[in-house]
Amino acid sequence: MKYSRPSVKVRPPGPSARAIISRDEKVVSQSNWRYLPLVIKDGEGSFIEDVDGNVFLDFNSGAATQVLGIDHPAVVEALKRQTSAMATYQPIPGYFYNELVVELCEKLAGITPGGGEKKVSLGLSGADATDTAMKLARWHTKRKRFISFTGSNHGLATYGALSVSGYSSSTVRGFSPLVPEVTHIPFPYPYRWAGEKEPGQWVLDYLEEHVFRTIVPPDEVAGIFVEPIQGDGGVLVPPGGFLERLQEICSRHGILFIVDEVQTGFGRTGKMFASEHWGIDPDVVLLGKPLGGGTPVSACVTRREIMDWPHGSHVLTAAGHLLGCAGALSMMRVLEDERLWENAARVGSFMKARYQKMQNEYEIVGDVRGLGLLLGVEMVRSKDSKEPGVAEAKKACLLAFESGLLTAYDGLYGNVFRITPALNITERLAGVGLDIMEEAVAGVQRAQRHR
Ligand SMILES: Cc1ncc(COP(=O)(O)O)c(C=O)c1O
């Protein structure tokens, strides 16, 4: 192993990082998030090295893409093998056939939640998987409308995905008109819920009693998009019964139940897929982020009778790229051989307990939630007011970074740490990161008191 612990030699961003950031600002589109001034040079497992020689422990794992950590030897070996066999050919599912593509689709068809025999449409990003599902749902149902949730992120880079996402008004400002006929309803947010009714019940009563009665005929809805746990929306775990009732509403009205497991899939939440926590049976499942083992691969998986569109109706030149297929198959092999969802559940419980202890001890830690290694830590100005601690999250993220820990924050107000380490992280390393994070939170709270 190249690294065993975080080590900050030069306060980041150091001189080499600053020089590259200044070049970046001149030529790279500045539309990306860029949470921290980190310029990556190398990495291994749960560690990232920057261009100034600082080593960071990674609680973000590339926006939850690296379930095995960076450069897992089995994935690297599979990519090398594929590179020496054939590395560069592109439009395979688009034009021709290849066994590796079939193997990957057979594997996904076999493990993805939802009953029946399945078919798979491969892609490169969560956003294109969402667009695939939108096109397919309209084609198959001959209906035009969609329902989705505020706070959801189904992708921001394509017009379809942007239109069903309800992530933030800053992602749609200036880009209208979006794809029409999408109606957003709130996603249950128990921590901030002030009503008397249980929030999941309130939302679905609102859908049935208001939306369906007044503005959206349910028999015109092609699909409802939902994340089983809203990730970027602030790690919102829906109350029990919510997803089950949503599925029942879909089946009663002939609406496709489209479950986005792009962030929650492949062991992240302590089960292979988050759908398993509630025993739901999606009609369509979207996969992405970790699927390619660090290479860009996404998939839209559904029953064979739903994927009934004709030749030539949906083609993406680089989909099914052989390096991506090799990366995905080797990632799933390691995940299953090592049953990494079990480690995610175990280390996730340990981490959650530590964050809950912090919640008891620090006035600015308002809520702790999540399943497995998808944890949300909501920062507030004070527990009584619950006023979103946006500056607090930003400052704690920066302080942790300066001490060698990578985190990111998100959510409706931008005040929720989304903690998503690699699934093979050890309790010991998780503890090292938690110590750094606690020190950062304590520092922010001390500074807040002295203001
Ligand atoms: C649940 C979910 N779906 C879809 C996407 C979009 O993925 P991509 O950025 O690869 O388009 C994201 C990205 O964060 C996501 O979290």
The ligand as an SDF file (V2000), in Angstrom:
LIG
                    3D

 16 16  0  0  0  0  0  0  0  0999 V2000
  -29.3220    9.4160   -7.6940 C   0  0  0  0  0  0  0  0  0  0  0  0
  -28.5960   10.0120   -8.8450 C   0  0  0  0  0  0  0  0  0  0  0  0
  -29.0420    9.8160  -10.0970 N   0  0  0  0  0  0  0  0  0  0  0  0
  -28.4220   10.3280  -11.1630 C   0  0  0  0  0  0  0  0  0  0  0  0
  -27.2850   11.1090  -11.0060 C   0  0  0  0  0  0  0  0  0  0  0  0
  -26.6130   11.6890  -12.2050 C   0  0  0  0  0  0  0  0  0  0  0  0
  -25.4400   11.0120  -12.4980 O   0  0  0  0  0  0  0  0  0  0  0  0
  -24.3890   11.6390  -13.5320 P   0  0  0  0  0  0  0  0  0  0  0  0
  -23.7480   12.7950  -12.8490 O   0  0  0  0  0  0  0  0  0  0  0  0
  -23.4630   10.4960  -13.8170 O   0  0  0  0  0  0  0  0  0  0  0  0
  -25.1490   12.0620  -14.7310 O   0  0  0  0  0  0  0  0  0  0  0  0
  -26.7900   11.3530   -9.7280 C   0  0  0  0  0  0  0  0  0  0  0  0
  -25.6000   12.1960   -9.5400 C   0  0  0  0  0  0  0  0  0  0  0  0
  -25.2480   12.6130   -8.4800 O   0  0  0  0  0  0  0  0  0  0  0  0
  -27.4520   10.7950   -8.6220 C   0  0  0  0  0  0  0  0  0  0  0  0
  -27.0190   10.9920   -7.3770 O   0  0  0  0  0  0  0  0  0  0  0  0
  1  2  1  0
  2  3  1  0
  2 15  2  0
  3  4  2  0
  4  5  1  0
  5  6  1  0
  5 12  2  0
  6  7  1  0
  7  8  1  0
  8  9  2  0
  8 10  1  0
  8 11  1  0
 12 13  1  0
 12 15  1  0
 13 14  2  0
 15 16  1  0
M  END
$$$$
